[in-house]
Amino acid sequence: MWLVVGGSEGYIEVCRDPSPTEEGYGFRKRHRRGEKTLPPAALSEAAASISDVLGTRRSGAAD
C-alpha cells in the first residue's frame, strides 16, 4: 500500500506485510522528494519517480 501525503510534508509511505493479528504493517518506510525513485515490491522495471507521484514543489506556492 502507498500512502501519499502532499502539502509541505510531501512524502510517500510504503506499507507492506499487513499483520494478521494486529493492526498495522510489518514494514513501513517513508520516501521524500529528492529521492530518485520509489522501488516497488515487484516489477523493479516499473519504479516510479517520487517527483512524478508528488509533483514538483513550487517555491512560495500554497499546498
Backbone as a chain_set.jsonl record, in Angstrom:
{"seq": "MWLVVGGSEGYIEVCRDPSPTEEGYGFRKRHRRGEKTLPPAALSEAAASISDVLGTRRSGAAD", "coords": {"N": [[0.855, -1.165, 0.0], [0.514, 2.212, -0.78], [0.757, 5.284, 0.808], [0.067, 8.461, 0.1], [1.178, 11.614, 0.858], [0.649, 14.935, 0.535], [1.175, 18.45, 0.324], [3.129, 20.548, 2.544], [4.543, 18.592, 3.829], [4.93, 16.352, 2.019], [5.458, 13.369, 1.191], [5.791, 9.829, 0.477], [4.496, 7.036, 1.917], [5.371, 3.744, 2.217], [3.777, 0.762, 2.83], [3.94, -2.547, 3.862], [3.425, -6.096, 4.247], [1.018, -6.762, 5.943], [-0.203, -7.201, 9.244], [-1.583, -10.182, 10.481], [-2.719, -10.463, 12.978], [-2.66, -8.103, 14.414], [-3.356, -4.551, 14.203], [-1.9, -2.74, 11.581], [1.338, -2.75, 9.911], [4.11, -4.838, 8.981], [6.276, -3.749, 7.7], [7.285, -0.488, 7.107], [8.056, 2.457, 5.376], [9.151, 5.738, 4.718], [9.328, 7.798, 1.873], [10.777, 10.611, 0.497], [10.519, 13.778, -1.308], [13.161, 14.399, -3.583], [14.449, 12.01, -3.337], [15.418, 9.654, -5.718], [13.944, 7.431, -7.0], [11.023, 5.396, -6.395], [11.063, 2.347, -5.164], [9.312, -0.486, -6.265], [7.647, -3.375, -4.795], [7.581, -5.546, -6.463], [8.312, -6.162, -9.93], [10.625, -4.464, -10.727], [11.366, -2.902, -12.886], [9.337, -1.141, -13.114], [9.637, 1.057, -11.5], [8.816, 4.124, -9.922], [9.198, 7.641, -10.278], [9.609, 9.724, -7.522], [9.056, 12.455, -7.623], [7.36, 12.468, -9.828], [5.09, 11.286, -8.767], [4.447, 12.886, -6.485], [4.606, 15.399, -7.571], [6.279, 18.442, -8.5], [7.669, 20.63, -6.136], [6.698, 23.894, -5.723], [8.242, 26.951, -5.167], [7.035, 29.131, -2.735], [4.41, 28.536, -3.331], [1.105, 27.735, -2.36], [0.199, 24.792, -0.667]], "CA": [[0.0, 0.0, 0.0], [1.204, 3.5, -0.768], [0.038, 6.398, 1.392], [0.673, 9.661, -0.479], [0.892, 12.806, 1.648], [1.108, 16.122, -0.181], [1.392, 19.621, 1.153], [4.512, 20.854, 2.895], [5.185, 17.334, 4.235], [5.333, 15.751, 0.763], [6.149, 12.093, 1.216], [5.034, 8.618, 0.172], [4.811, 5.995, 2.89], [5.137, 2.405, 1.683], [3.42, -0.177, 3.896], [3.877, -3.929, 3.371], [3.323, -7.169, 5.23], [-0.002, -6.494, 6.958], [-0.222, -8.148, 10.353], [-2.86, -10.901, 10.564], [-3.247, -10.452, 14.341], [-2.676, -6.739, 14.959], [-3.497, -3.507, 13.19], [-0.607, -2.216, 11.164], [2.151, -3.423, 8.912], [5.434, -5.248, 9.418], [7.275, -2.905, 7.034], [6.849, 0.874, 6.747], [9.174, 3.345, 5.061], [8.786, 6.994, 4.06], [10.186, 8.286, 0.792], [10.518, 12.055, 0.357], [11.012, 14.445, -2.512], [14.613, 14.423, -3.626], [14.884, 10.644, -3.6], [15.262, 9.482, -7.158], [12.837, 6.56, -7.388], [10.289, 4.646, -5.39], [11.178, 0.958, -5.621], [8.147, -1.332, -5.994], [7.948, -4.69, -4.227], [7.76, -6.442, -7.603], [8.452, -5.439, -11.199], [11.562, -3.363, -10.495], [11.417, -2.019, -14.053], [8.206, -0.216, -13.025], [9.91, 2.037, -10.451], [8.25, 5.441, -10.196], [9.898, 8.803, -9.744], [8.842, 10.33, -6.437], [8.563, 13.743, -8.12], [6.218, 12.212, -10.708], [3.928, 10.977, -7.937], [4.115, 14.029, -5.629], [4.692, 16.663, -8.288], [7.401, 19.246, -8.045], [7.284, 21.638, -5.165], [6.957, 25.246, -6.215], [8.601, 27.927, -4.147], [6.015, 30.137, -2.451], [3.069, 28.083, -3.692], [0.319, 27.147, -1.281], [-0.092, 23.381, -0.907]], "C": [[0.9, 1.227, 0.0], [0.271, 4.536, -0.155], [0.752, 7.65, 0.899], [0.221, 10.87, 0.326], [1.485, 13.998, 0.912], [1.394, 17.254, 0.787], [2.854, 19.838, 1.465], [5.265, 19.61, 3.346], [5.753, 16.617, 3.013], [6.135, 14.471, 0.867], [5.203, 10.979, 0.784], [5.462, 7.596, 1.209], [4.411, 4.655, 2.293], [4.896, 1.475, 2.865], [3.257, -1.562, 3.283], [3.741, -4.889, 4.542], [2.3, -6.86, 6.321], [-0.018, -7.599, 8.016], [-1.573, -8.852, 10.412], [-3.499, -10.815, 11.947], [-3.372, -9.06, 14.951], [-2.954, -5.757, 13.833], [-2.096, -3.034, 12.822], [0.107, -3.124, 10.178], [3.508, -3.767, 9.489], [6.537, -4.384, 8.84], [6.637, -1.566, 6.703], [8.083, 1.714, 6.476], [8.645, 4.572, 4.335], [9.826, 7.359, 3.024], [9.796, 9.741, 0.549], [10.993, 12.583, -0.986], [12.529, 14.496, -2.442], [15.197, 13.025, -3.777], [14.546, 10.356, -5.05], [14.055, 8.64, -7.545], [12.218, 5.883, -6.181], [10.304, 3.195, -5.839], [9.925, 0.155, -5.282], [8.579, -2.675, -5.428], [8.222, -5.707, -5.327], [7.912, -5.577, -8.852], [9.369, -4.233, -11.061], [11.679, -2.42, -11.692], [10.283, -0.993, -14.034], [8.41, 0.83, -11.931], [9.404, 3.413, -10.873], [9.14, 6.522, -9.6], [9.023, 9.423, -8.655], [8.287, 11.679, -6.868], [7.376, 13.568, -9.067], [4.955, 11.953, -9.898], [3.488, 12.2, -7.133], [4.004, 15.342, -6.392], [5.885, 17.436, -7.766], [6.888, 20.313, -7.099], [7.666, 23.009, -5.695], [7.219, 26.187, -5.065], [7.493, 28.96, -3.979], [4.607, 29.725, -2.803], [2.375, 27.484, -2.487], [-0.008, 25.703, -1.629], [-1.492, 23.047, -0.478]], "O": [[1.916, 1.269, 0.693], [-0.885, 4.647, -0.563], [1.913, 7.878, 1.241], [-0.976, 11.122, 0.461], [2.695, 14.057, 0.695], [1.806, 17.032, 1.926], [3.726, 19.367, 0.735], [6.492, 19.567, 3.258], [6.944, 16.307, 2.982], [7.348, 14.473, 0.658], [3.986, 11.157, 0.732], [6.651, 7.32, 1.363], [3.258, 4.452, 1.912], [5.708, 1.407, 3.788], [2.528, -1.735, 2.307], [3.929, -4.506, 5.696], [2.662, -6.711, 7.488], [0.137, -8.779, 7.703], [-2.61, -8.188, 10.393], [-4.697, -11.065, 12.085], [-4.121, -8.87, 15.91], [-2.805, -6.087, 12.656], [-1.217, -2.945, 13.679], [-0.438, -4.113, 9.688], [4.004, -3.078, 10.38], [7.62, -4.291, 9.418], [5.571, -1.515, 6.09], [9.043, 1.689, 7.246], [7.797, 4.464, 3.449], [11.03, 7.249, 3.252], [8.614, 10.057, 0.411], [11.758, 11.935, -1.7], [13.106, 14.623, -1.362], [16.307, 12.864, -4.284], [13.5, 10.774, -5.546], [13.225, 9.084, -8.337], [12.809, 5.811, -5.103], [9.624, 2.844, -6.803], [9.516, 0.122, -4.121], [9.738, -3.068, -5.562], [9.013, -6.631, -5.136], [7.657, -4.373, -8.806], [8.933, -3.099, -11.259], [12.053, -1.259, -11.527], [10.27, -0.073, -14.852], [7.437, 1.435, -11.479], [9.545, 3.814, -12.029], [9.753, 6.334, -8.549], [7.825, 9.621, -8.857], [7.157, 12.018, -6.516], [6.485, 14.417, -9.108], [3.865, 12.359, -10.302], [2.301, 12.524, -7.095], [3.379, 16.289, -5.915], [6.433, 17.116, -6.712], [5.783, 20.828, -7.268], [8.815, 23.25, -6.066], [6.471, 26.202, -4.088], [7.062, 29.587, -4.948], [3.678, 30.504, -2.59], [3.003, 26.796, -1.682], [-0.439, 25.411, -2.744], [-1.919, 21.9, -0.603]]}, "num_chains": 1, "name": "protein.A"}
